[in-house]
Amino acid sequence: MTHRCGKWFVDERESERTIQVAKRLGIWGMPLELKRELSMNGGRIVLRPPYDLQESLGLKGNEAALLCKIGKMRVLLELL
């Protein structure tokens, strides 16, 4: 499915099926959902990624990112 931001997304059922297959094959490693609290810093909302995700992506804190709203309560974050 293509969203209005021009990106392609897998629907929820297909995504869940993919996760189940990956778990069965033993190749499911990192969780897709990581609960994080939002905080305020200088009047702006901040989301801090977990350290292991930061390390595995090699984030330094100066990367550009694209945020895309999906539906009412979902956001996609893509590093550019």
Summary of the structure (lengths in Angstrom):
residues: 80
radius of gyration: 15.0
end to end distance: 21.1
largest distance: 45.4
contacts: 122
relative contact order: 0.15
helix: 26%
strand: 28%
